[in-house]
Amino acid sequence: MRRRLPGERVGAAGVAVGLRPPAAEDGDPEGRRRGAGLVALKNVRKGEKLLFVPPPLVITADSEWGCAEAGEVLKKNSVPDWPLLAIYLISEASLMGSSRWSNYISALPRQPYSLLYWTRAELDRYLEASQIRERAIERITNVIGTYDDLRSRIFSKHPELFPEEVFNLETFKWSFGILFSRLVRLPSMDGRVALVPWADMLNHSCEVETFLDYDSSSRGIVFTTDRPYQAGEQVFISYGRKSNGELLLSYGFVPKEGTNPSDSVELLLSLKKSDKSYSQKLEALRKHGLSASQCFPVQITGWPVELMAYAYLAVSPPSMSSQFEKVVKFYFEKYNVILLFYHYKASISLQLAAAASNKTTTRKDMRFPEIEEQALQYILDSCESSISKYSKFLQESGSMDLDVTSPKQLNRRLFLKQLAVDLCTSERRILFRAQYILRRRLRDLRSGELRALTLFNGLRKLFK
Ligand SMILES: C[S@@+](CC[C@H](N)C(=O)[O-])C[C@H]1O[C@@H](n2cnc3c(N)ncnc32)[C@H](O)[C@@H]1O
């Protein structure tokens, strides 16, 4: 039997009951970017259950293997779900027509569009300003590490079941790329992870909240629409409340600027090596599993209170050393909450006020008012240093990759560059907002202090 390499495409995707893959004539201007998706064939009401994929047609860690011996070896070695599914996909793909999943596998993309497929040089060139670059490098390293581990522990001992020409790093990257961009967690099946053929043709929209799940009444995987659709409209689900960076990392796309309410940017804060209390501060952080450099997610509406705690600790003078432990403990153990920007009494837009859902707690007492100004200045400095990196990239990107001598390379480069420009623009936008809020708060603090000082001097003169 000839083995087909995973990802070799043989035929088009698309079966449909009630839904069909969108076509060019649907007039969806974003359609080309999203690839195939599903379209309503008739009007759909809000609250309707759509799709229905029965459990035997879902791929999980318990699915039956075309090559049963390979499955048994992996189970005996207690291989966890993710690598098990990655190997399962490669194994089934290599069986070609004799795999029960051959139609599904042949419709999968040959190169899933995640950052796994960016070379190190591409990550360095286009994503230097964004912390997502680090996350991508970490992910690629993990995939390589997982493959190396399986090769030395299992594949090398059973070469007849796991031949190198089929089970190699290239095919691993492909199958992990497929998992990152298509695997779903099904809450009603104890959070089990699964590939759901056909349902995984659904594209993501930041404007919907609905997701795939097992429905016990119909005994299948469905999703419940949270808005109506007209016949011919593309139907969407949510891949989760992910930032633009996370969507690029796993799914290879960036939503349009300003359309993702879950968007955030990672801000890197670090202790200064020259800090006289460096080692005591580091010790206080380490006790809580934190390190000298930490990333914190900043959203357009606010940032986690932990970021503020880190800033307080970073600027605390040696005279406060007895409090270092307290600063970290106070915030990191008790309050895992978002500190909303409107807290800072900056001009509060209605949009921001609306963002203060009851799920979010806010705290007013900063507890260390004597160093608040330095802490805010410290965050502002980190914010501005990050903004300048984004601005440098965005400025230089205009003249990048204009070489037309290699059209194939050029297309890829332009595609990746556009994704990076979209990501950097959206991340910088959040930092600009944080910068504005911080500047206003610092100005208010300083003018308040100035007023207090003038009043004090006035009183002094009076009593002289
Ligand atoms: C679960 S699949 C959805 C089906 C996919 N469009 C296809 O053609 O096979 C996820 C992939 O679809 C694409 N995608 C999903 N939602 C998108 C969106 N809103 N914008 C751009 N691409 C999207 C991305 O390439 C992503 O990796």
The ligand as a Gaussian input file, in Angstrom:
#p B3LYP/6-31G(d) Opt

LIG

0 1
 C      -10.633000      25.625000      12.004000
 S       -9.963000      26.184000      10.511000
 C      -11.345000      26.904000       9.704000
 C      -11.468000      26.433000       8.260000
 C      -10.432000      27.003000       7.344000
 N      -10.850000      28.320000       6.859000
 C      -10.109000      26.106000       6.166000
 O      -10.119000      26.593000       5.028000
 O       -9.847000      24.932000       6.361000
 C       -8.991000      27.512000      11.105000
 C       -8.252000      28.281000      10.043000
 O       -9.164000      29.084000       9.298000
 C       -8.633000      30.389000       9.032000
 N       -9.496000      31.385000       9.708000
 C      -10.471000      31.151000      10.607000
 N      -11.095000      32.285000      10.974000
 C      -10.483000      33.295000      10.306000
 C      -10.655000      34.708000      10.260000
 N      -11.579000      35.332000      10.974000
 N       -9.821000      35.428000       9.456000
 C       -8.863000      34.831000       8.721000
 N       -8.648000      33.483000       8.718000
 C       -9.451000      32.719000       9.489000
 C       -7.220000      30.373000       9.605000
 O       -6.339000      30.035000       8.566000
 C       -7.251000      29.259000      10.629000
 O       -5.996000      28.644000      10.836000

